[in-house]
Amino acid sequence: MNDEELHLNLEDKEWPLTTIDHDRMIARAIVVDGDDNFYFVRANRDDDFGKATLIETAGGGVEPGENLDKAIRRELIEELGAEVEVICKIGVVSDYYNLIHRHNINNYYLCRVKSFGDKHLTQDEIEDFHLSTLKLHYDEALAEYEKCSSTRLGRLVANREVPVLKRAKDLLDVKE
């Protein structure tokens, strides 16, 4: 397998497009440990997108003046409590959330856990999204994405993340 970065451009086929009025730069990671466990966040949402339980990679918005490397390390400490080694950049997935008029530029990294400590979740992540950590093997993660695809938001997330997870698995298999 070559080391080319993955680049995907996805449309939102769940909600009608009216207008896109802002971009969001995002840093996300496929996080793995030495025993081939993958770490994700589970969100239980009930908001403009509807009621949904989701699996999602850890990550979030890049702050003004912050580079992607710093952003991914900060987000993984906040959401997973994980100090990581960044192995490589997997690629970029451009997708849209038509409902909230947003274009997402998702920068995905493959990271290996060095250690776990305390999480630093925001009030929104605790009270609105009820974020928790999922530790899954690869096949379990694929099954979880499939299960969560029963909702419109779950389909948007799975369409974005399953190709990235598969690419990460290919990269890990080559490195072993």
N, C-alpha and C positions, 0 to 999 in steps of 0.2 A: 504494500500500500504506500502511496506517496504521501508526502507531508503537506500537501496543499491544504489551505484553510477551506472550510466549508462556507459557502455563501448562499443563503436562501432569501428569496423575496416572496413573502406570503401575503395573501389578501384575507380580509375578514369576510367570510361568506355567511356569518351568523347574523349580522345586523346590517341594515342598509347603510350605504355610504351617503352622508349628507355633506360633511366638510371635515377636513383634517386641519386643525389650527395650531398644533404644536407637536414637536418631536421630543422624545425622551431618550437620552443616552443611558444605557443600562449595562452593568457588569454582572454576569452570572457565571456559575461554575458547576461542572460535574465534579463532585467531590468523592474520592475513593480512599479507602484505607488499605493497609497491607494485607488484609484478609479478603480482598475483593468485595467489600461491602460498599455500597453507594449511599450517600447521604442527601436527603431532600428535605423540603419543608412541606407540611400539610397545612392547608388553609381551609377553614370553615367560614365561608362568606355568605352574607345575606345583604346585598347592596343593589346598586343600579343594574348589575349584571344578573341578578336573581340569586336564588339560594343554590350554593354549590360547595361541595367538598372536593378539594384539588390536591394533586401532587405537583410540586414545582421545584425547579432548581433554586438553591439559595442565591440571593443577589438582589440588586436594586439600583436605584438611580445614582448616577455619578454626580457628585456635588460640584458646584462651580469651582474651577481652578484645580480640581482633583484629576490625577491621571488614572488610567484604567487599572494599573497594577495596584495602586493604593486603594482604589475603590473596591476591587474584588477582595482584597485582604480585610478591609474594614467590614464589608457586608458579611463575610463568612464568620468573622468574630461576632458581629451583632446577631445574626440569625441562627448560627450553629454553635457558637462558642469555639470555633475551630481555627487554630493556627495552621497554616498550610504552606506547602511548597508548590509553587506554580510550575507545572510540568511544561505546558505549552498552551498556545491559543488554539482553540478548536475552530473558531470562525465567527461569522457575524450573521445573525438572522434579523432581517427587517420584516416587521409585521405591524398590523394595524388593529386598533381597538376603535372601530367606527362609532360605537355607542358613546364613547367619551372623546371622540374627535382626535385621537392620538396616534402618532406614528412612533413605534418603538424600534430603537436600534440596539439589539441585544448582542453584546460582545461576550462570547462564551470561552471559558478557560477550563482546562483539565488540571485539577489540583489534587495533591495527596496530603492527607491529614498528617500533621506532625504531633499535635496534641489537642485536647479538648479542655476548655475552661468554661467560665460563665458566659451565657448569652447576654446580649444587651438589646433586647427588643424595645421598639417604640410603643407608646400607648396604643396607637392604631393597630400595630401588629398583635398586641395582646388582646385588646378589647373588641376590635372590629374583625380581625382575620383569624384570631385564636391560633396563631402559628405554633406548630410543634415539629419536632424532628422525626423524620422517618429514616430508618436504617434498613436497606433492602439489598438483596442480591439482584443482579442484572435482570434476570427473567421476572422476578417479583416486581421490579420497577416498571417493566413493560406492561405487565398485567395491571398494575395500579393506574398507569396512564390510560389504558383501555377502559378500565372501570369508570374512571372519572370523566371519560368522553361522553357520558350520557347527558351532560349539560352543555349548553352552548359555549360557556366560558371554558369548560373543561376541554372541549374540542379545539378551541383556539390555542390553549396552552399545549395540548398534546401534539398538534400539528407543528408547533414551533420546537418542542423539546425532544420528541422521540427521534427525529433524524440526528440531533446533536448527541443524544445518549448512544445511539448506534455507532456514530463516528468515534465517540470517546472509547467505546468498547474495542473497536478496531485498532485504535491507537495504542490502547493498553495491551492488546494481544500481540502487537508487533514489538513492543518494548520488552516483553517478557522473554 
